[in-house]
C-alpha cells in the first residue's frame, strides 16, 4: 500500500506513523508546500515556548522511519493534483490543518491597525508567507479572545525584545520587537473567568516577565452557577480561577508594561476613520447555560491597534469537498464525503481540517488513529496505483520543473538555519554594550543575561 499525506504538521506525521506501524506493507510520502516540515509546531508556537517546540524532536524521529518520506516544497493543487496523485498512490490523506484567522463581523474590523492573530504569530515565527516588517507603533493595544493564542499575542506584545534574546526569533523579529512602543495590552473575553480557554500554565506565564505587570479588572469578573460547577468538575478551570483571584484587584506595579485582563466584555465595533483609534465593547450577562448576552452598557477603549484571536480557520482544498461554514472537509470518521453524502473513494482527512481547530496534540494522535483504522478497513476496496514505484512520483515532479526537498535536504537546511541563528544571537549581543545590558537589567529588576550569552564575543563588549 502506498499512501500520500498532504500536510507535514503533527496530524499528517502521526497518520504516517500509525499507518506504517499498523500495516507492514505501507509506505507513505508526506507532502508539504513549504520546504520545511512540522506545520504549526514550527510556525504557530511562540518562540519563548521551547518546551512545546520540543515535540519537533519526536516528529523528526517519525519522519526518519523506514517507509516514511518527506517531500517538501510541493504545493498540492498547483504542483500536483488529486488525479495525478492517484497515479502513484492507493489513497490520499489530507492533513492541511488550519492556518487562517477566523473572521469577526463587527464594524471597522478591516481598518488599518486591525490584525489577525494568526498573521502576527506567523510574523514572529518567521513564516515565509508574511512580510518581514510588522507595525508596532501602538501604545495601547486590544487583543480579542479567550484562548492561549490571545495570551501568546499579549505576551509577545508586552515583553521586551531583550527577553527574547535566548529564543530562536529571527533578526527582523528581534528588531521589530525592539522598536515596539506598546505599554498596555488589553485582553477582552466576552464571557466570565470560568469560561476561559486558557490553560493554567499559559496564564501563570504572563507574570513571569520582569518587565510586565498583570492587571485583572474586577468589572465583569463574574462566576455564575455554571462557572462554579465547571470549577468543581474541571481541575484546569479551578487552577485558572485560583490564579486570577490571586491577581484580582491588585494594582499595577512600577514595571514598564502591563497586560490587562477584562471579562464579560464583547467587542461590537472598531473605532476610527482612516485607522484604528479605539475599540467599543458591550458588557455581557451570563445566562444559566453559560452563554453570554450583550447589554446596552458600552465602553470605548482608546487603543491604536486591535488583534483578533477568535480562532483559526481551515482553507478549502482544491478538488475536495469543503464546508465553508464549519471550516472542515466533510467526513465520516475520517472518510471524506461529497455533497451528496456519498463517500469519496480512497480519500481521507485528519487533524484540524477534519474536526476544526480544537484540541491538543493528544487529540491529534487519536484523530489520526481513527482515520487510519478506517483506511485499513477499506484496503480491499482501494484501487492499486498504476505507477507504484516510489521514485515515479519524484521523476514526475522533476519533469514539471519542481525542485522538492527531501529528508536529507531538510536536514541540511535545518543545520544551516541553526548556524545562522547562533551567529545572529552573537551579533545581537555585540550590538548592545554590556554596560547598557546591565543598566537595563537593573532597571527591570532582573538578573543580567547569563554569562554564555554575554561572553560569546567578549572582544565586542566593554
JOSULBEL-V938542 format. One line per field, one symbol per residue. burial: # if it has 24 or more other ideal C-beta (glycine too) atoms within 12 Angstrom, else .. A space follows every 10 residues. Layout:
burial: ???
This chain:
burial: ########## ########## .##..##### ########## #########. .##.##..## .####.#### ######..## .#.####### ########## ##.#.#.##. #.######## #######..# ...###.#.# ########## ########## #####.#### #.##.##..# .######### ########## .##.###.## #######..# ####.##..# #....##.## #.##..#... ....###### ########## ##...##### ######...# .#......#. #.######## #######.## ###...#### #######... ..##.##### #######... #..####### ##.###.##. .#..#....# ..##.##... .#.####..# ...#...... #..###.### .#.#..#..# #..#.#.##. ..##.#.... ..
